Amino acid sequence: MDILRIATAGSVDDGKSTLIGRLLYETNSITKDKIEALESASKRKGLDFLDLSLLTDGLIAEREQGITIDVAHIYFSTPNRKYIIADTPGHFEYTRNMVTGASNTSVSIILIDARNGVVEQTKRHFYISSMLRIKNIVVAVNKMDLVGYSQERFNEIKNELLAIAEQVSFEGQELQFIPISSLYGENLVRKSSETPWYEGETLLNTLENVATQNSELSVKNARFPVQQVIRPKTEEFHDYRGYAGKIASGSFFVGDLVEALPSGQISKIKTIEKFGTKLETGKAKESVVITLEDNIDVSRGNMLVKVGEQPESRKEIEAKICWLDGQMLTVGKTYLLQHGINRVKAKVTKVNSLIDIKNMSLNNTPPADGGIKLNEIGWITIKTASPIYADKYEENPANGSFILIDEMNNGTVGIGFVE
């Protein structure tokens, strides 16, 4: 059974936690004792209904304030597939949490309060979903019960967001709109009689039928970062040399000609092994051991790629960056750039532009202070001490992203996407 990874996003009080709680409730993913606990907690709050948002707001501060602060991962399943939902915060100051929570998902659910329509955070979350190249974006227009399930209001919001989609790079991504009421479960699992004008699928049916990230990555160019060289010190495996790691993208087959980077040496795949079983092929996101017919120079941090599918060698990188640290990005400062399992020294040489989320436009005037602040997104030029072998993020997300690390405290300060 495959696993679909989902991220939820939306402004404060748009109902993300209630939506997730309702999905858990409707798919019978909540135990009886948890339902009883929810009933007691709802009564203590003076509510005459079951407050399903309490299922996901795990921190005490979240429950007290009625907001989501940290990224919570929620698990549930149906007879067709398993689901992992990253419930990301809605506040601007937690934008970095949304980026990290959504970076490994196949679907982004963006909630919009039907009363408030498209707000600045909606634009921010939509832009981030587009930047991360999340294949499927579902816009759930929530709280339709508070606008009388108005088709006119739903269409107003839909048309406004479609106009925004035309302003950003949105090729190859799917955008769907669903009118819902999380509080009452309308159009979540069953079609609602309140919206006879809506001809699309329910939210759950939509999720049941989208492709997972693994299947999307399997058609990309083959990339295999080597995490460990295996040399058993036993007589039985005296000459064994295997390369262990997780296939980042694409597929490898026994007999494929592969090139080891950075050495550039070429050999042929002899075996692909997984838990002691020999396979004919290894696919994206599978952890395997690959052996080659020749003893070429391969070590941890190197990458095996198919001959004819080699990525570009880069020492100067143009990239989008989402800044995660309270201390702003500084031009000229040296950071550690980690691409996959390979780590090199790097220096930011220029901040080219910043994104103005409010107006969905680029500000090409370099910031007066020369840097990028917490939660801001910009375009930078960065030089590395030694080459990395990265794809453009748009072409291969699995091999097109990196993180920047502060040398002094070893903290992750930025997430980058190769342009």
Wavefront OBJ file of the C-alpha trace (Angstrom):
o trace
v 0.000 0.000 0.000
v 1.497 3.345 -1.041
v 1.819 6.417 1.171
v 0.560 9.868 0.163
v 2.221 12.816 1.902
v 0.067 15.928 2.272
v 0.709 19.427 3.608
v -2.045 21.711 4.854
v -1.668 25.474 4.846
v -3.838 28.500 5.363
v -4.216 31.679 7.342
v -5.033 31.779 11.045
v -8.480 30.352 11.895
v -9.117 29.050 8.382
v -9.825 25.650 9.953
v -6.830 23.443 9.111
v -6.886 21.531 12.392
v -10.650 21.021 12.193
v -10.329 19.773 8.605
v -7.733 17.184 9.577
v -9.695 16.161 12.643
v -12.807 15.694 10.514
v -10.888 13.513 8.018
v -9.658 11.335 10.884
v -13.150 11.121 12.333
v -14.876 10.305 9.025
v -12.322 7.599 8.128
v -12.725 5.915 11.538
v -9.103 6.669 12.421
v -9.893 7.795 15.986
v -10.128 5.321 18.842
v -13.146 5.328 21.146
v -11.169 6.608 24.133
v -9.894 9.583 22.104
v -13.431 10.460 21.044
v -14.514 10.371 24.694
v -11.589 12.599 25.634
v -12.553 15.031 22.864
v -16.142 15.132 24.114
v -14.944 15.966 27.637
v -12.518 18.624 26.396
v -15.193 20.196 24.183
v -17.624 20.390 27.118
v -14.966 22.019 29.315
v -14.600 24.696 26.644
v -18.360 25.276 26.730
v -18.954 23.926 23.213
v -22.064 22.070 22.131
v -20.177 20.221 19.364
v -17.140 17.972 19.098
v -14.034 20.177 18.716
v -12.034 18.028 16.300
v -9.222 20.602 16.084
v -7.960 19.351 19.453
v -6.775 16.174 17.743
v -3.926 17.967 15.986
v -3.043 20.920 18.210
v -0.628 18.947 20.339
v 1.263 21.729 22.136
v -0.263 23.309 25.247
v 0.337 26.763 23.750
v -1.551 25.728 20.623
v -4.565 24.581 22.601
v -4.592 27.700 24.758
v -4.363 30.107 21.836
v -6.373 28.047 19.349
v -3.611 28.291 16.738
v -1.063 25.967 15.148
v 2.581 26.759 15.953
v 4.660 23.682 15.164
v 4.416 21.221 12.279
v 2.438 18.183 13.400
v 2.454 14.928 11.428
v -0.811 13.022 11.453
v -1.267 9.477 10.158
v -4.418 7.790 8.895
v -5.392 5.273 6.259
v -8.209 4.082 4.023
v -8.578 0.703 2.300
v -6.770 2.211 -0.717
v -3.702 3.944 0.761
v -1.953 5.388 3.789
v -1.671 9.117 4.468
v 0.760 11.369 6.296
v -0.449 14.943 6.795
v 1.912 17.752 7.779
v -0.278 20.292 9.571
v 1.698 23.516 9.060
v 1.215 26.865 10.856
v -0.677 29.779 9.357
v 1.089 32.753 10.958
v 3.630 34.729 8.912
v 6.305 34.227 11.575
v 6.058 30.458 11.055
v 6.500 30.594 7.258
v 9.732 28.603 7.597
v 7.740 25.818 9.302
v 5.417 25.702 6.306
v 8.351 25.416 3.877
v 10.012 22.571 5.762
v 6.712 20.778 6.411
v 5.659 20.900 2.750
v 9.031 20.144 1.167
v 8.455 16.381 0.918
v 4.801 16.177 -0.082
v 2.768 15.295 -3.177
v -0.309 17.366 -2.298
v -0.757 20.807 -0.763
v -4.190 21.618 0.677
v -4.594 25.389 0.979
v -7.560 26.431 3.071
v -9.410 29.698 2.531
v -12.082 31.091 4.831
v -15.025 31.750 2.499
v -15.857 34.929 4.445
v -12.370 36.459 4.150
v -11.360 35.196 0.727
v -7.788 35.377 -0.548
v -5.531 37.099 1.994
v -1.767 37.718 2.061
v -1.016 34.390 3.735
v -3.022 32.602 1.034
v -0.741 34.163 -1.565
v 2.338 33.248 0.470
v 1.299 29.608 0.860
v 0.284 29.368 -2.788
v 3.628 30.805 -3.876
v 5.541 28.385 -1.616
v 3.547 25.427 -2.973
v 4.409 26.555 -6.483
v 8.072 27.149 -5.572
v 8.330 23.652 -4.085
v 6.833 22.257 -7.328
v 4.184 20.354 -5.381
v 2.381 18.467 -8.124
v -1.179 18.766 -6.803
v -2.573 21.882 -5.106
v -6.084 21.606 -3.702
v -7.745 24.861 -2.674
v -10.376 24.030 -0.052
v -12.771 26.954 0.339
v -13.810 26.336 3.944
v -16.646 27.583 6.154
v -19.047 27.600 3.239
v -21.818 27.184 5.824
v -21.131 30.763 6.970
v -21.789 32.191 3.503
v -24.893 30.137 2.824
v -23.028 27.738 0.525
v -22.958 30.502 -2.066
v -21.782 29.433 -5.515
v -21.153 33.076 -6.386
v -18.794 33.541 -3.420
v -16.964 30.294 -4.249
v -16.454 31.421 -7.856
v -15.171 34.828 -6.744
v -12.440 33.184 -4.665
v -11.647 30.652 -7.390
v -11.249 33.338 -10.064
v -9.055 35.496 -7.825
v -6.664 32.622 -7.125
v -6.603 31.567 -10.788
v -5.482 35.107 -11.628
v -2.669 34.796 -9.062
v -1.647 31.429 -10.542
v -1.005 33.175 -13.864
v 1.582 35.402 -12.148
v 3.807 32.563 -10.910
v 5.587 29.640 -12.565
v 2.875 26.998 -12.436
v 3.544 24.686 -15.349
v 3.126 20.963 -14.753
v 1.092 21.404 -11.576
v -2.580 20.638 -11.004
v -4.921 23.120 -9.291
v -8.353 22.074 -7.965
v -11.028 23.929 -5.981
v -13.450 22.278 -3.542
v -16.181 24.025 -1.457
v -16.202 22.499 2.039
v -17.362 22.904 5.613
v -14.889 21.217 7.951
v -17.158 21.726 10.940
v -20.001 19.728 9.372
v -17.982 17.496 7.034
v -19.515 18.826 3.818
v -17.698 17.579 0.670
v -14.936 15.969 2.699
v -15.837 12.291 2.474
v -19.353 12.457 0.983
v -20.851 14.836 -1.568
v -22.848 17.574 0.110
v -26.508 18.211 -0.630
v -25.799 21.844 0.305
v -23.746 22.388 -2.869
v -25.749 20.825 -5.734
v -23.951 23.237 -8.088
v -20.552 21.646 -7.347
v -19.821 18.841 -9.828
v -16.321 17.870 -8.690
v -15.037 15.173 -6.340
v -14.960 15.215 -2.557
v -11.660 16.020 -0.870
v -11.010 12.395 0.107
v -11.784 11.070 -3.384
v -9.356 13.622 -4.793
v -6.640 12.462 -2.398
v -7.345 8.810 -3.184
v -6.587 9.326 -6.863
v -3.496 11.543 -7.027
v -0.037 10.144 -7.733
v 2.465 9.829 -4.907
v 5.800 11.652 -4.872
v 7.672 8.370 -5.387
v 5.913 7.681 -8.679
v 6.672 11.241 -9.841
v 10.366 10.939 -8.974
v 10.682 7.551 -10.676
v 10.481 9.181 -14.111
v 13.251 11.719 -13.389
v 16.934 11.231 -14.242
v 18.556 8.535 -12.096
v 20.531 9.799 -9.076
v 22.106 7.623 -6.377
v 24.018 9.447 -3.599
v 26.409 6.993 -1.918
v 25.993 6.975 1.851
v 28.338 4.121 2.718
v 30.860 1.802 1.105
v 30.336 -1.772 2.349
v 33.429 -3.973 2.660
v 32.637 -7.009 4.881
v 35.699 -8.375 6.670
v 34.789 -12.013 6.201
v 36.302 -14.777 4.117
v 32.972 -15.443 2.383
v 32.726 -11.844 1.116
v 36.444 -11.154 0.808
v 36.182 -9.284 -2.509
v 32.737 -7.746 -1.946
v 32.400 -3.989 -2.469
v 28.896 -2.529 -2.283
v 27.611 1.030 -2.315
v 24.691 1.684 0.023
v 22.231 4.562 -0.154
v 18.736 5.710 -1.081
v 17.916 6.263 -4.745
v 17.015 9.946 -4.927
v 15.263 9.803 -8.290
v 14.804 7.711 -11.408
v 15.395 3.978 -11.704
v 18.511 1.820 -11.997
v 18.635 -1.567 -13.704
v 21.168 -4.368 -13.554
v 23.449 -3.874 -16.553
v 23.112 -0.077 -16.667
v 26.263 1.877 -17.485
v 26.841 4.339 -14.645
v 29.294 7.147 -14.002
v 30.715 7.927 -10.565
v 30.876 11.630 -9.740
v 33.155 13.472 -9.254
v 35.783 10.977 -10.515
v 34.015 10.503 -13.869
v 34.883 6.788 -13.947
v 32.404 4.475 -15.657
v 31.302 0.928 -14.858
v 28.304 -1.360 -15.241
v 25.836 -2.294 -12.471
v 26.476 -5.882 -11.435
v 23.769 -6.308 -8.774
v 21.099 -4.314 -6.962
v 20.402 -5.704 -3.492
v 17.795 -4.960 -0.843
v 17.801 -6.732 2.527
v 19.843 -9.564 1.022
v 17.512 -10.022 -1.963
v 18.799 -9.354 -5.473
v 16.593 -7.112 -7.614
v 16.502 -6.401 -11.320
v 15.693 -2.738 -10.717
v 15.819 -0.126 -7.963
v 13.383 2.809 -7.941
v 13.226 6.284 -6.411
v 13.170 6.363 -2.587
v 14.316 2.728 -2.281
v 17.285 2.033 -0.009
v 19.534 -0.439 -1.823
v 23.105 -1.657 -2.195
v 24.599 -1.427 -5.687
v 27.649 -3.396 -6.770
v 29.650 -2.665 -9.915
v 31.598 -4.888 -12.280
v 34.768 -2.790 -11.834
v 36.584 -1.490 -8.747
v 36.373 2.220 -9.548
v 36.884 5.187 -7.210
v 33.612 5.625 -5.280
v 33.292 6.885 -1.696
v 30.706 8.383 0.667
v 29.316 11.646 -0.705
v 29.854 10.625 -4.340
v 26.959 10.065 -6.728
v 26.204 7.331 -9.254
v 24.292 8.463 -12.354
v 23.382 6.785 -15.617
v 25.672 7.506 -18.543
v 23.859 10.022 -20.726
v 21.936 11.502 -17.760
v 24.777 13.327 -16.004
v 23.862 16.469 -14.034
v 25.752 19.717 -14.479
v 28.887 20.340 -12.415
v 28.281 23.610 -10.553
v 30.611 25.879 -8.581
v 28.444 28.963 -9.056
v 24.757 28.491 -8.353
v 21.739 30.686 -8.978
v 19.100 29.708 -6.438
v 15.919 30.692 -4.664
v 16.407 30.776 -0.915
v 13.954 30.738 1.987
v 15.716 32.167 5.025
v 15.061 30.341 8.312
v 17.282 32.177 10.784
v 16.811 35.239 12.976
v 20.253 36.475 11.920
v 19.866 37.609 8.335
v 21.716 36.170 5.354
v 24.889 38.197 4.796
v 26.602 38.654 1.438
v 30.222 37.582 1.661
v 29.745 35.307 4.657
v 30.874 31.690 4.385
v 28.312 28.974 5.050
v 28.293 25.211 4.697
v 26.165 24.043 1.763
v 24.748 20.553 2.087
v 23.484 18.967 -1.103
v 22.196 15.472 -0.366
v 24.900 13.954 1.807
v 27.678 16.053 0.259
v 28.791 19.104 2.289
v 31.004 21.912 0.912
v 31.974 25.428 1.938
v 30.061 28.164 0.112
v 29.877 31.940 -0.011
v 26.876 34.062 -0.973
v 28.193 36.570 -3.514
v 25.005 38.442 -4.340
v 21.359 38.927 -3.408
v 19.693 39.411 -6.797
v 16.088 40.066 -5.795
v 13.383 39.474 -3.195
v 9.837 38.253 -3.699
v 7.077 40.691 -2.743
v 4.414 38.207 -1.663
v 1.747 40.844 -1.132
v 1.879 41.937 -4.775
v 3.179 38.603 -6.163
v 6.071 40.423 -7.832
v 9.867 40.583 -7.786
v 11.775 43.433 -6.203
v 14.934 43.561 -8.290
v 16.489 46.327 -6.218
v 18.980 44.719 -3.822
v 17.949 45.293 -0.189
v 19.630 48.304 1.426
v 21.123 46.120 4.152
v 22.331 43.628 1.551
v 20.733 40.607 3.168
v 17.628 38.423 3.459
v 15.698 38.342 6.730
v 13.830 35.578 8.560
v 10.949 34.124 6.499
v 11.872 36.138 3.392
v 12.330 34.472 0.000
v 14.880 35.737 -2.479
v 17.184 34.917 -5.391
v 20.891 34.627 -4.635
v 24.170 33.776 -6.325
v 26.398 31.434 -4.357
v 29.873 30.048 -5.022
v 31.116 26.730 -3.654
v 34.646 25.648 -2.761
v 34.238 22.441 -4.787
v 31.648 21.502 -7.420
v 28.272 19.966 -6.628
v 26.290 17.909 -9.111
v 22.799 19.351 -8.907
v 19.822 19.495 -11.254
v 17.503 22.449 -11.565
v 14.893 22.040 -8.836
v 12.081 22.462 -11.349
v 13.429 19.528 -13.390
v 14.355 17.183 -10.530
v 13.364 18.248 -6.986
v 15.171 15.285 -5.415
v 18.545 16.542 -6.668
v 17.879 20.267 -6.950
v 17.649 21.448 -3.351
v 20.169 22.180 -0.616
v 20.429 23.650 2.847
v 22.787 26.295 4.193
v 24.372 25.695 7.591
v 25.970 28.265 9.896
v 29.572 27.210 10.516
v 29.614 28.670 14.018
v 26.601 26.943 15.577
v 25.891 24.173 13.027
v 22.286 25.395 12.688
v 20.288 25.170 9.445
v 19.719 28.765 8.314
v 18.343 28.476 4.769
v 16.681 26.179 2.246
v 17.788 26.635 -1.366
v 16.344 25.610 -4.723
v 18.679 25.488 -7.719
v 17.543 27.591 -10.666
l 1 2 3 4 5 6 7 8 9 10 11 12 13 14 15 16 17 18 19 20 21 22 23 24 25 26 27 28 29 30 31 32 33 34 35 36 37 38 39 40 41 42 43 44 45 46 47 48 49 50 51 52 53 54 55 56 57 58 59 60 61 62 63 64 65 66 67 68 69 70 71 72 73 74 75 76 77 78 79 80 81 82 83 84 85 86 87 88 89 90 91 92 93 94 95 96 97 98 99 100 101 102 103 104 105 106 107 108 109 110 111 112 113 114 115 116 117 118 119 120 121 122 123 124 125 126 127 128 129 130 131 132 133 134 135 136 137 138 139 140 141 142 143 144 145 146 147 148 149 150 151 152 153 154 155 156 157 158 159 160 161 162 163 164 165 166 167 168 169 170 171 172 173 174 175 176 177 178 179 180 181 182 183 184 185 186 187 188 189 190 191 192 193 194 195 196 197 198 199 200 201 202 203 204 205 206 207 208 209 210 211 212 213 214 215 216 217 218 219 220 221 222 223 224 225 226 227 228 229 230 231 232 233 234 235 236 237 238 239 240 241 242 243 244 245 246 247 248 249 250 251 252 253 254 255 256 257 258 259 260 261 262 263 264 265 266 267 268 269 270 271 272 273 274 275 276 277 278 279 280 281 282 283 284 285 286 287 288 289 290 291 292 293 294 295 296 297 298 299 300 301 302 303 304 305 306 307 308 309 310 311 312 313 314 315 316 317 318 319 320 321 322 323 324 325 326 327 328 329 330 331 332 333 334 335 336 337 338 339 340 341 342 343 344 345 346 347 348 349 350 351 352 353 354 355 356 357 358 359 360 361 362 363 364 365 366 367 368 369 370 371 372 373 374 375 376 377 378 379 380 381 382 383 384 385 386 387 388 389 390 391 392 393 394 395 396 397 398 399 400 401 402 403 404 405 406 407 408 409 410 411 412 413 414 415 416 417 418 419
